[in-house]
Amino acid sequence: MHKVLLLGSGDFARGVLEGILASEHQIIGFFPWEARSKPNLKTRIKRRFLADNITFAEQHNFPILQMRSANSAEFSARVKALAPDIIVVAGWGEILKPETIELPTRAVVNSHPSLLPFHRGASPIASVLREGEKQTGVTFHYLTPKIDAGNILFQSSLSIYDGDNYASLARRIARRAKETVGLALAKVGEPGEPQNESSASYFNRPQAKDIWLDWSSSAQVLRNHIRSASAGSYFRTRHKGRVLCISDAELVELHQPCRQPGLVLDKSGSRLLVATGDPVAALFVRADPFDNRLGPLGAKWYCVNNIGVGETLGV
């Protein structure tokens, strides 16, 4: 049995945490990403109704670490006092320094939501969808100073379905991490399998310019981009100078080819059929004005009353 300290964020960390709880190993502390700053009033009210990782840890009486950074002297002192065998990382926004990696008595194990060495980087769930991959998974590996490059302890693969978006794939990956983290921790102490550096791929987070849709791209490329958007983020286009958030893309084959990308071919409520760079394939998408404050009703009102069939998006 190992004594484990977990660093993580979001549903992925929750899956790993629940998996460790169900294993023979002991959680001796949890440093949620959300605990890096003091909660404001809105966050405190939200926690009364929707449990986050901090609430979950409090319910299970785990010691919660609350500080600014995992690379701080404060974190180092706390870890030395807790004396974990293993630190497990599950979605952490900092690159751990070598001296931090050396803190546990056995190892730091990173859980990464892709099949390493493919899709290294900070946003692998989005990048596998954006690149049109058919398979992904979870990798547990020794954490080293080089990002996502340590020897692999355990991998488990998942199919990516045509209907998957960021939210659905993230849920299934978190579930798989929950099922397999105990198997990975049982292998700590073994050398692990070196990654094939010649096969490695790395994807950065999208930049601000990358959120704008280029309707001259193929329908499939556009759909992959749109479905890769994480919760609360959207790809965007313009309509008469107004910014529209685009989501829920559905491929539509056209009987009559259209060679005018961005042209609105049809509409239904807040959904628009938009031509792409593929003359025989369009996308049915949901459009919502960026400054809409009225939810679905406001989106429908704008599309019904302000966007006409035959108008062009993206100009």
C-alpha positions in Angstrom: 0.0 0.0 0.0 1.3 3.5 -0.9 0.6 6.8 0.8 -0.6 9.1 -2.0 -0.8 12.9 -2.3 -2.9 14.0 -5.3 -2.6 17.2 -7.3 -5.3 17.8 -9.8 -8.2 19.7 -11.3 -11.7 19.1 -12.6 -13.5 15.9 -13.4 -10.3 14.1 -14.4 -8.8 14.6 -11.0 -12.1 13.5 -9.4 -12.0 10.3 -11.4 -8.4 9.6 -10.3 -9.3 10.5 -6.7 -12.2 8.1 -6.6 -10.1 5.4 -8.2 -7.4 5.7 -5.5 -10.1 5.6 -2.9 -11.4 2.3 -4.3 -7.8 0.8 -4.4 -5.6 -0.5 -1.6 -3.7 2.8 -1.5 -4.2 5.6 1.0 -5.0 9.2 0.2 -3.0 11.4 2.7 -3.7 14.8 1.1 -5.2 16.5 -1.9 -4.1 19.8 -3.5 -7.0 20.8 -5.8 -6.2 23.4 -8.5 -9.2 25.3 -7.1 -7.4 25.7 -3.8 -4.7 28.0 -5.2 -6.7 31.1 -4.3 -9.3 32.0 -1.7 -12.9 31.4 -2.9 -14.9 34.5 -3.6 -18.6 34.9 -2.5 -19.9 33.5 -5.8 -17.7 30.3 -5.4 -18.8 29.8 -1.8 -22.4 30.0 -2.7 -22.0 27.7 -5.7 -20.3 25.1 -3.4 -23.4 25.0 -1.3 -25.4 23.6 -4.2 -22.8 22.0 -6.5 -20.0 20.0 -4.9 -16.6 20.6 -6.4 -13.3 18.8 -5.7 -12.7 20.8 -2.5 -16.2 19.9 -1.2 -15.6 16.2 -2.1 -12.3 16.2 -0.2 -13.9 17.8 2.8 -16.7 15.1 2.8 -14.0 12.4 2.9 -11.8 14.2 5.5 -8.7 14.5 3.3 -6.2 17.1 4.3 -6.6 19.8 1.8 -3.5 21.8 0.7 -4.2 25.5 0.1 -1.4 27.6 -1.3 -0.4 29.4 -4.4 2.0 26.9 -6.1 3.2 23.4 -6.0 6.7 24.7 -6.6 6.7 26.9 -3.5 8.7 26.4 -0.3 5.3 26.2 1.5 4.3 23.2 -0.6 7.7 21.5 -0.1 7.4 21.9 3.7 3.9 20.5 3.7 4.9 17.5 1.6 7.8 16.7 3.8 5.5 16.7 6.8 3.0 14.4 5.1 5.7 12.1 3.7 3.9 10.6 0.8 5.3 7.6 -1.1 3.8 8.9 -4.3 2.5 12.2 -5.7 -0.1 11.7 -8.4 -0.8 14.5 -10.8 -4.1 14.7 -12.7 -4.5 17.9 -14.7 -2.2 20.5 -13.2 -1.5 23.9 -14.7 2.1 24.2 -13.5 5.2 22.5 -14.8 6.7 20.9 -11.6 10.3 21.8 -10.9 13.0 19.1 -10.5 13.2 19.7 -6.7 9.4 19.3 -6.5 9.5 16.0 -8.4 12.1 14.7 -5.9 9.8 15.3 -2.8 8.0 11.9 -2.5 9.9 8.9 -1.3 9.0 6.8 -4.4 7.9 8.8 -7.4 5.7 11.4 -9.0 3.2 9.8 -11.4 1.4 11.8 -14.0 -2.0 10.8 -15.4 -2.4 12.1 -18.9 -5.6 11.9 -21.0 -4.1 10.6 -24.2 -2.2 7.6 -25.4 1.4 8.9 -25.0 3.6 9.7 -26.8 0.7 10.9 -28.9 -0.9 14.2 -28.0 1.5 15.5 -25.4 0.6 19.0 -24.1 -1.9 20.8 -22.0 -5.1 20.1 -23.8 -5.1 16.5 -25.3 -8.8 15.9 -25.1 -9.4 18.9 -27.4 -6.5 18.1 -29.7 -7.5 14.5 -30.4 -11.0 15.7 -31.4 -9.5 18.6 -33.4 -7.2 16.3 -35.3 -10.0 13.8 -36.0 -8.4 10.8 -34.1 -10.3 7.6 -33.8 -8.7 6.5 -30.5 -7.4 8.0 -27.3 -7.1 6.9 -23.7 -5.3 7.4 -20.4 -1.6 7.1 -19.7 0.1 6.9 -16.3 3.8 7.6 -16.4 6.6 8.7 -14.3 6.7 12.5 -14.3 10.1 14.0 -15.4 11.2 17.6 -16.1 10.5 17.0 -19.8 6.7 17.4 -20.4 4.8 14.1 -20.7 7.9 12.2 -21.6 8.6 9.8 -18.6 8.5 6.0 -18.8 4.9 4.6 -19.0 3.5 2.5 -16.2 0.1 1.8 -17.6 -2.1 2.7 -20.6 -5.7 2.1 -21.4 -7.3 3.0 -24.8 -10.7 4.3 -25.6 -12.5 4.7 -29.0 -13.6 8.1 -30.0 -17.1 8.0 -31.4 -18.5 10.1 -34.2 -20.9 11.7 -31.8 -18.3 12.6 -29.2 -17.7 16.2 -28.2 -15.3 17.5 -25.5 -17.7 16.9 -22.6 -18.7 13.4 -23.5 -15.1 12.3 -24.2 -13.8 14.0 -21.0 -16.4 12.1 -19.0 -15.4 8.7 -20.4 -11.7 9.4 -19.9 -12.3 10.4 -16.3 -14.2 7.2 -15.8 -11.3 5.1 -17.4 -8.8 6.9 -15.1 -10.9 6.0 -12.1 -10.9 2.3 -13.2 -7.2 2.1 -13.9 -5.2 4.3 -11.5 -4.9 1.5 -8.9 -3.4 -0.8 -11.6 -0.9 2.0 -12.4 0.1 2.6 -8.8 0.7 -1.1 -8.3 3.5 -0.8 -10.9 5.4 2.0 -9.1 8.9 0.8 -8.5 9.1 -1.0 -11.9 11.2 0.8 -14.6 8.2 1.4 -16.9 8.2 1.4 -20.7 10.2 4.2 -22.4 8.2 6.3 -24.8 9.1 6.3 -28.5 10.3 9.8 -29.1 10.2 9.5 -32.8 6.4 9.0 -32.6 5.7 11.8 -30.2 3.3 14.6 -31.1 2.8 17.8 -29.1 -0.1 20.2 -29.3 -0.3 23.7 -27.8 -3.4 25.2 -26.5 -5.3 27.1 -29.2 -4.3 30.8 -29.5 -6.8 33.7 -29.7 -6.6 33.7 -33.5 -7.5 30.0 -33.6 -11.1 30.5 -32.3 -12.3 32.0 -35.5 -13.8 29.6 -38.0 -12.5 29.6 -41.5 -15.6 28.5 -43.5 -13.3 27.7 -46.5 -12.0 24.6 -44.6 -13.6 21.3 -45.2 -16.9 20.4 -43.4 -15.2 17.6 -41.4 -12.3 19.8 -40.3 -14.7 22.5 -39.2 -16.9 20.0 -37.3 -13.8 18.6 -35.5 -12.8 22.0 -34.4 -16.3 22.9 -33.2 -16.7 19.7 -31.2 -13.3 20.1 -29.5 -14.4 23.2 -27.6 -14.4 22.7 -23.9 -17.3 23.7 -21.6 -17.8 27.4 -21.6 -15.7 28.0 -24.7 -16.8 28.4 -28.3 -15.5 28.8 -31.8 -16.6 32.1 -33.4 -17.6 33.7 -36.6 -19.0 37.1 -37.6 -22.3 38.2 -38.9 -22.5 41.9 -40.0 -19.9 42.8 -37.5 -21.5 40.9 -34.6 -19.7 38.0 -33.1 -21.5 34.6 -33.0 -20.6 31.6 -30.9 -20.9 28.4 -32.9 -21.5 24.9 -31.4 -23.2 21.6 -32.0 -22.0 21.0 -35.6 -23.8 18.3 -37.7 -22.6 17.3 -41.1 -25.1 17.6 -44.0 -24.6 16.2 -47.5 -25.7 18.5 -50.3 -27.5 17.4 -53.4 -26.7 20.7 -55.1 -23.1 21.8 -54.6 -22.4 25.2 -53.1 -19.1 26.9 -53.7 -19.6 29.9 -51.5 -18.1 29.0 -48.0 -20.0 30.7 -45.1 -23.2 31.1 -47.1 -26.3 30.5 -44.9 -28.3 27.9 -46.9 -31.1 27.3 -44.5 -32.1 27.9 -40.8 -34.3 26.6 -38.1 -34.5 28.5 -34.9 -31.0 29.1 -33.6 -29.6 26.5 -36.0 -28.0 27.5 -39.3 -27.1 25.4 -42.3 -23.8 26.9 -43.5 -21.8 26.1 -46.6 -18.1 25.1 -46.2 -15.0 24.6 -48.4 -16.4 21.2 -49.3 -19.0 22.0 -52.1 -21.1 18.9 -51.3 -21.1 19.1 -47.5 -22.4 21.8 -45.2 -22.8 22.1 -41.4 -25.9 22.6 -39.3 -24.6 24.6 -36.4 -26.1 26.3 -33.4 -25.4 30.1 -33.4 -25.6 32.3 -30.4 -24.6 36.0 -30.3 -21.6 36.5 -28.1 -23.3 39.3 -26.1 -26.6 37.3 -25.6 -27.9 37.5 -22.0 -31.2 35.8 -22.7 -30.0 32.2 -23.2 -31.5 29.9 -25.8 -34.5 32.3 -26.3 -32.1 35.2 -27.1 -30.2 33.0 -29.6 -33.3 31.9 -31.4 -34.7 35.5 -31.5 -31.5 36.8 -33.1 -31.2 34.1 -35.7 -34.9 34.2 -36.7 -35.0 38.0 -36.9 -31.5 39.0 -38.0 -29.9 36.3 -40.1 -31.3 35.7 -43.5 -30.9 32.7 -45.9 -28.4 33.9 -48.5 -26.3 36.0 -46.2 -22.7 35.1 -45.5 -20.9 34.4 -42.2 -17.3 35.3 -41.5 -17.1 38.5 -43.5 
